[in-house]
């Protein structure tokens, strides 16, 4: 049986491949997913049906969504049921294909080889929300996180 880190690595791989059917069996039937409330797809999602609802809401918001440079963290003094994943989220808004990039962190909690809880953290939800509402990339934030595009320093 794969360890918790291997399970989470597999989930990210299946998500990148848009293979929801391989993700669902890795989720506990009572999984809880916490996404920042301020976002268009924010809230607490319950169960596998909740995961499907979240996935649907995300695909209605983003035209494309990629995670890059993912690092996985576990601790020896914590049971093998907690994995923290960090990386960069790159996406384009569905409405106008405006590109966006920012760091993320996800806190995964597993039990008996299945995800029982996921808490999603985005680096700058205020800038992300402003980008959603403006429907185009905003200026660079003071912390150096930029929407990507022709006028951004990251292009």
C-alpha positions in Angstrom: 0.0 0.0 0.0 1.4 3.4 -0.9 2.2 5.9 1.9 0.4 9.2 2.4 2.9 11.2 0.3 2.6 8.8 -2.6 -1.2 9.0 -2.4 -1.1 12.8 -2.6 1.4 12.7 -5.4 -1.0 10.5 -7.3 -3.9 12.8 -6.7 -2.0 15.7 -8.2 -1.0 13.6 -11.2 -4.6 12.5 -11.8 -5.8 16.1 -11.5 -3.3 17.2 -14.1 -4.5 14.5 -16.3 -8.1 15.5 -15.7 -8.8 12.0 -14.5 -11.4 12.5 -11.8 -12.3 8.8 -11.8 -8.9 8.0 -10.3 -9.1 10.7 -7.6 -12.5 9.8 -6.2 -11.5 6.4 -4.8 -8.6 8.1 -2.9 -11.1 10.3 -1.0 -13.0 9.1 2.1 -16.7 9.2 1.5 -17.0 11.8 4.2 -14.0 14.0 3.1 -14.2 17.7 4.0 -12.5 20.3 1.7 -12.0 23.8 3.0 -11.5 26.6 0.3 -11.2 30.3 1.3 -14.8 31.6 1.5 -13.9 34.8 -0.3 -13.3 33.1 -3.6 -16.0 32.3 -6.2 -15.7 28.6 -5.5 -14.9 29.0 -1.8 -16.6 27.2 1.0 -16.6 23.8 2.7 -17.3 20.8 0.5 -18.5 17.5 2.0 -18.0 14.0 0.6 -17.1 12.9 -2.8 -20.1 14.7 -4.3 -18.7 17.8 -2.7 -15.4 17.2 -4.4 -17.1 16.9 -7.7 -19.0 20.2 -7.1 -15.7 21.9 -6.2 -14.0 20.5 -9.3 -17.0 21.7 -11.4 -16.9 25.2 -9.9 -13.1 25.5 -10.5 -13.5 24.5 -14.1 -16.2 27.1 -14.5 -13.8 29.7 -13.1 -10.5 28.7 -14.8 -10.0 27.9 -18.5 -6.8 26.0 -17.6 -5.3 25.1 -14.3 -1.8 23.7 -13.8 0.2 23.1 -10.6 4.0 23.3 -10.9 7.1 22.8 -8.8 5.2 20.9 -6.1 7.1 20.0 -3.0 5.7 17.5 -0.4 6.4 17.7 3.3 5.9 15.1 6.0 7.3 15.0 9.5 8.8 12.1 11.4 7.1 13.1 14.6 3.6 13.3 13.0 1.8 10.2 12.0 1.9 9.3 8.4 -1.5 10.9 7.8 -0.5 14.5 7.2 1.0 15.8 4.0 1.6 19.5 3.1 2.1 20.3 -0.6 3.4 23.6 -1.8 3.8 24.8 -5.3 2.7 27.3 -7.9 -0.7 27.5 -9.4 -0.9 28.8 -13.0 -4.2 29.4 -14.6 -6.3 31.4 -17.1 -9.6 33.0 -16.2 -12.5 31.3 -18.1 -14.1 34.6 -19.1 -11.2 36.2 -20.9 -8.2 33.9 -20.7 -6.3 36.4 -18.5 -3.3 34.4 -17.1 -2.6 34.3 -13.4 0.1 32.7 -11.2 0.6 32.4 -7.4 2.0 30.1 -4.7 -0.3 27.7 -2.9 -0.2 25.4 0.0 -2.5 22.4 0.6 -2.8 20.6 3.9 -3.9 17.0 3.4 -5.1 14.8 6.2 -5.4 11.0 5.5 -6.7 8.1 7.4 -6.4 4.4 6.4 -5.0 5.5 3.0 -7.9 7.9 2.1 -8.1 11.7 2.3 -10.4 12.8 5.1 -9.7 16.5 5.0 -8.1 19.0 2.7 -7.5 22.7 3.5 -6.5 24.9 0.6 -4.3 28.1 1.1 -3.7 30.6 -1.6 -0.9 33.2 -1.2 -2.9 36.4 -1.9 -6.7 35.8 -2.0 -7.3 39.6 -2.1 -5.3 40.0 -5.3 -6.9 36.8 -6.7 -10.4 38.1 -5.8 -9.6 41.5 -7.4 -8.5 39.7 -10.5 -11.8 37.8 -10.7 -13.8 40.9 -10.2 -11.8 43.0 -12.7 -11.9 40.1 -15.1 -8.3 41.0 -16.1 -4.9 40.9 -14.4 -4.3 43.5 -11.8 -1.0 45.2 -10.9 1.8 43.6 -9.0 1.1 43.2 -5.3 3.5 44.6 -2.7 4.7 41.1 -1.9 5.9 40.4 -5.5 3.2 38.0 -6.6 2.0 39.0 -10.1 -0.7 38.1 -12.5 1.0 37.0 -15.6 0.5 38.7 -18.9 2.0 41.2 -21.4 2.4 44.0 -18.8 3.6 41.9 -15.9 7.2 41.5 -14.9 6.9 37.6 -15.1 6.0 37.5 -18.8 
